[in-house]
Amino acid sequence: MFWKTVPANSIALRLSALFTLVALGVFLLIGSALYKQVDRSLDLLPVAELEARFSVLESSLTRYDTTEHWAKITNKLNLLGEEDRRIRFWVVSGNSTFEYGHPDAGIRAFAQGALGMRDLRLSDSPYPYKVLVSELPAMGARPPLRFLIAINTETFWETQHTLLVAIISLSVFGVFLASLLGYWVARVGLKPLGTLSAEAQKLAPPRLSGRLQLSDLPPEVAQFASAFNSTLERVDLAYTRLEAFNADVAHELRSPLTNLIGQTQVALTRGRSAEHYFEVLQSNLEELERLRTIINDMLFLASADQGSKATALTCSSLAEEVAATLDYLDYILEDAQVRVEVSGDAQAHIEKAQLRRALINLLNNAVQHTAAQQVIRVRIEQVDGQISIAVSNPGPAIAEEHLPMLFERFYRVDAARTSGAGNHGLGLAIVKAIALMHGGSVFVRSQAGANTFGILLPA
């Protein structure tokens, strides 16, 4: 029941499984090494015991060479066999008087084999006997002998089996214990993540200003929390901008819509002349054109936000592009009674239509804030490996706190949000978007009685 409450992809379960695998590997290595070492030692024990017993009997066997003496050997072997039922003795020779243990044909055949330590299986035991076969030369009345001393390996095999069962049991228990302890350790170690998760769940719009607490956190978790806080800051900033953007969009769209509805309602209150209806339709058309411009600009900015890049690039003279833009704005400049002076030139890879749109917005912005009979200056130059297009117009200084925000959408220094004809607060934002689409940036300065807005393009 406990494991069913834990998700299969739980980190704690994964760590517990890793602990289990590691413990299993460690127990297998240690258990195998221990078992092999003990097995090697157990194999040596019967050999050592046989050699020790033979060394004790060897002096008696070589010294006694008569029938009377051999009776003493027989009694001694009987006593040793009764003391330890694991031990058995056989003496095989050509004279039955000097034999022991009633060797049958199998024993006699085994005795004629190689000397030294050998294994022998008998019907009275499921385990083999370890047998030391030695040869004693003839001496006096005693013929040559084959002396066999054997020990039953049952106790050694049982000890080996008991050890194997103990190692397996301890390994299984150790792996199970390591699994449980590993899961507990993982849960304790991951507890800070649970705390962070509970804090993160409390963060939702409009409460995005909160941050995860970094105190008393392990370094790895603190690093994750710090990255999460950085993401929250960006989301908070984007959410704040989105709220402001929505408010600005509603404001900009509401004004022309209100004008359209109001003029239409007034025109429908009573019969009007054809000329009056024409004037109403003309005014409505202007408002509709303004709405279309706002919507098209917003769609362009939305496309730029999706990472659109300028693709139809051609290497062009920027001075020629500025001149073509001034020809397009000739009537606007004439009505405003201002002049434009252009200095410098540079070649750059640009998308002409987009750059001209940015230049139109920069020059329109300069014209709107320049008094009659004054001069707007456009300067093209290379600065620090980039190409600068700067449009400067004389005018009152702009407060420093406003400068970083002038290229934001719908931002105006005037808090009243008054809109001039054809000005809906997206011109400079479009300039910034076009600069970014070309891999460049924008800048603004307000100093020495002049306000300068410009674009930086890659050289």
N, C-alpha and C positions, 0 to 999 in steps of 0.2 A: 504493500500500500504506500509506503514512503517513497519508493522510487517512481511510482506512477504519478506522484504530484510534482515531479521535477521534469521540466522540458527536456526532450532528447538532445537538443543542441545546447544545453546549459554548459557554460564555461566550467562551472564547478565539477560537473560530471566528466567533462573532457579532461580536466586536470586530474581528477580521481582515477580515470582510466589510464592516464600516463603514469601516475604513481604506481598503479597496479602492474603495468607492464614493466616498469623499472624494477619493482620489487620482485616480480616473477623472474626477470633476467638475473638479478643478483642472487636470489635463492637457488636458481638452477646452477649458476656457476659455482657458488660456494658448496652447495650440496653435492654436485658432481665431483668437485675436487676432494671434499671430505670423504665421500664414499670410496673413491679410488684409492685414497691414502690408507683408509682403514682396511679395504679389501686387500691391498698389498701387504699390510701388516698381518692380517689374519692368515694369508697364505704362507707367511714365514713362520708362524707359530708352530704348526705341526712339524715342519721341517726341523726347527730348532729343538723341539722336544724329542724327536726321534734321534737326532744326533747326540743330544745330551744323554739319553738312556743308553745308546750304543757305546758311547765313550766309557760309561761305567761298566758295562758288561764285557767290553772287548778284552780287557786284561785277564778276566776269569776264563773267557773262552780260549784264549791263546795259551793260557798256563795249564789248564787241565787237559790231559791227554790219555787218561786211563778210564776204564769203565766205572771204577769207584768214584773218581773225580767227576765223571759226567753225571752221576746221580745227584751230586751236589748242585751242578748247573741246572738240572731239571727241577729240583726243589726251589731254587732261587727264581727260576722263570715262573713257576706256579704261584709263588708268593706275589711276584710283581703283577701277574695277570689278575689275581684276586683283589689286589689293592686298587687297581685301575682297570675297570671293565672295558675301557676304550682301547686298551693296548692288547695286542695279540702277537705271539711269537711262533715262528716255524724254523726248524732246522732240517735241512734236506741234505742227505749224503748217500753214499753207496752202501752203508751199513746201517740197518734199522736200529741198532743199539745206540748209535750216536745221532738219532733223530729226535725231533720234538714237535708237538702240536698235531700229530697224525696228519701229515700233509697228504692230500689227495692228488689225483692226477693233474687237476688244474693248478694247484699250488706248485707241484713239481715242475710243470711246464713254465709257469711264471718265474720260478726260481732260476731256471736255466737261461733266462733273458739277460738283458744288460744290467750291469751293476749300477748302484746309485739310487736316487729317489724316483719312484714311479707310483702310478695310481693303479689301484686294484678294486674291482667291484665284486662283492660277494652277495649271495642270495639273501643273507640274513639282515642286510641293511640297504635302504634306498640311497644312501650316500656313499661315495667311494672312500676307500681306505688309502691313506698315504703310507707307502711302504718303502723302507730303506733296505735295499738288497746289498749284502756284503759277502765276501768270500774269504774263508780261512784255509790256509794250506794244511796239508797233512802233517801230523806231529805225533810221534810215538805210535801207539795203537790206534789213534784216531785218524780216519781217512779225511780227505778234503771236504769242507762243509760250505754250504750256502746258508747264511744266517739271514732270516727275514724278520724285521721288527715293524709292525704296522700299527697305525692309530686311526680310529674312526673319526672322520671329519664332520660328523653330524652336528656337534656343538658349535663348530666354527661356521658351518652353513647357517645354522639357526641364528647365531649372533649376527651374521651378515644380513640375513633376512630382516631381523628385528631392527637393525640399523637403517636399512632401506625404508622400512615402513615408518620409522621415526622421522627420517629426513623428509619423506613425502608429506607426512602429516604436519610436521612443523612448517614446511614450505607452504602448504595450502592454508594453514592457519595464519602464517605470516603475511601471505598475499592478501587474504581477506581482511586482516587487521590493517595492512597498509592501505587497502582500498577505502575502508571506513575512515581511518585517520586522514588519508589524503583528501577525501571529500570534506571532512570537518575543517582541515587546514585551508582548503580552497574557499570554503564558505567564509571563514574568518578573514582570509586575505582579501576576498572580494567584497567585504562588507562596506568599505568606502565607496565602491561603485553603486551599491544600493542606496547609500545616503545621497550621492550625487544624482542618481536617477529620481529620487523623491523630490529633491530640490528642483531638478529640471522640469518635472511635471507641473510644478507650480507656475512656470513661466509660460504665459500665453498672452496674445494681444488683448488689451493694450499694455499689459504689465511685462514689457520686454526690457525694462531698465534694470531688473535684478540680475545678479551675477552669482555664479557658484563660488562658494567659499573655498579658498585654497589652503587655509591653515590646517595643520595636523594631518596632511595627506601624504601618502608615500610619493616619492619623486615621479614614478611612472604615472600614477593617477593624477598628480598635480599637473603634469605636462598635458595630459588629456583635458583636464578641467580648464587649463589656461587656453588651450586651443579652442575649446568650446565657448569660453567667454569671449574670445576674439571673434568667433563666428556670431555670437549674440550681438556684439557691438555692431558688426556689419549689418546684421538683420534689423537691429533697432534703428540704425541710420537709414536703411532702405525703407523700413516701415514708416518712419517719420517723414521721409521725402515723399513716399507714396501718398500719405494722408494730405500733405501740403499740395502735392500735385493734383490729387482729386478735388481738393477745395478750389484750386486755381482753375482747373478745367471747368468745374461747375460754374464758377464766376464768369469765366470768359465766354462760355456758351450761353449762359443765362442772359447776358446783356443783349446780344443780337436777337435772341429768341423773344425776349420781352419787347424789344423794339418792333419786331415783325408782328407780334400779336397785337400790340397796342395800336400801331398804325392801321392794321387791317380792321380791328374793331371800330376805330374812329371812322374809317372810310365806309363801313357798313351801317353806321347809325342812321344815316339818311341818304337820300339820293345825291350823287355828286356828278360833276361834269366829267366828260371824258378826259379833259386836261388834268383834273385833280387825280383821277384814277391812275393816269399815266405817271404822275409824280409819285403816288404811293407805290406803284409797282417798281418805279425806278429806285426808290429808297429801299424797298424790300430786296431788290436785286443786289444792291450794295451790301446789305446785311447778309444775304445768302452767300455772296462771294467771300465775305469775311469768314463766315462759318466754314465754307469749303477750304479756305486757306488754313484755318486752324486745324481742321481734321486732317488735311494732307500733311501738314507739318508734324502733327502728332503721330501719324502713321510712319513718316520718315524717321522720326526719333525712335519709335518702337522697333523699326527694322535695324537701326544703328545699335540699339541696346542688345539685339540678338547676335551682335558680332559681325555685321556686314562689313565688307572691305571694299575699297575702291579697286576695280578690276580693269577697266578700260583705260589703262595708263598710257600716256604719251609724253615724250620729252618735249617740253614747251618753254617758251620765254615767258616768265611771269610778268614782265613789264608789258608785253603784248596783251596778256590776259587782262591786266588792270586797265589798259587803254580800251579794250573792247567793252569792258564793264562800264567804264565812264561814258562811252558812246551810248550805251543802253540807258544810263541814268541822266542823260543830257538835259532832258526837260525838267527833271526833279531838281537838278543842280541850278538850273536857270531860275526856276520858281523860288528856290531858297536863297538865290543871290549869293552863292558861295563858289569859291574856286578850289580846284584840287591840283596839287603839285606832286608829281611822281619823280622819285630819284632812285637810281640803282637798278640792277637787273640780275637775274640768275636763271639757269636752266634747271628744271625739276620735272620728275615724272609725276604727272597729275591726271586726274579725270576732269577734263575741261568743264563739263556741265556742272559738276559738283563744286569745283573751286570757284567758278563764277557766281554760283549761288551764295557761297560763303562771302565772297568779295562784295556782292550786292548788299548782304545783310550788314557787313561791317561799315560800308559807306553810307547806307541808310541810317544806321545808328549814329554815325558821325554827323550827318546832315541834320538830323532831328535835334542835336544838341549844340549846333553851331549857329551863332548869330549871323545876320546878313553882312555881306561885304568882308567876311573873314575867310581864312584859307585852311583847307584840310590838306594834310601832308601824308603821302603814302611813300614809305621807304622800304626798299627791297635790298637785303644784304645777307651775307653768310656770317653766322655767329656760332662759334664752337662746333663746327661740323654740321650745322643745320642752316636751313634757309628761313630767314625771318621776313614776314610781310606785316609791317606795322602801319596802322591807320591812326593818325593823331588829329585831334580837333581841339581848338582852344575852348576852355570852359572852366567853371568852378571846380575845385578839387573834390574828389569823391572820398568819403571817409574810409579809413583803412579797413574797418571791419566789414565793409560792403564788398571790397575788391574780390575776395575768394568766391563770392556767391554770384557775381554778375553773369557768369555763363550758365547758371542753373535755370531751369525752366520756370517761366512766369515770375522770375525774381525781378523786383524793381526797388530802386533806392527809395522811391516814394511809397510810404506805407499805405497811402490812400488807394493805390492800385488804379489810378486813372490811366486810361488807354488813349493814346493818340490815334489818329486815323491810320489804319493799316498796321498798327503796332499792337501785338497781342502777347508780347513777352516770350516768344520762342525764337526770335532771330539769332541771338547770341548762342543759345543752346544748340541751334542747328550748325552754327559755325564750329562749335566744339566737336559736334558729332562728325562733321566732315573732316576736321583735322585728325581725329582719331581713326577714321576710315582710311586715311592716307598714312597712318603710322606716325602721326605728329602730335602736337599739343597746341594749347592756346596760352596767351598771357595777357595781362592788363597792368597798366601803370598809370598813376595819377601824380604828376609832379611838374614843377616849373610852369604852371598855368595851362597845362595840356593834359588831356586824357587820351591814352594810347591803348588800343585793342589790336591784337595781332595773332598770327598763326605761325607756328614753327613746323616746317616740313623737312623730311629727310633730304640731305644733300644728294 
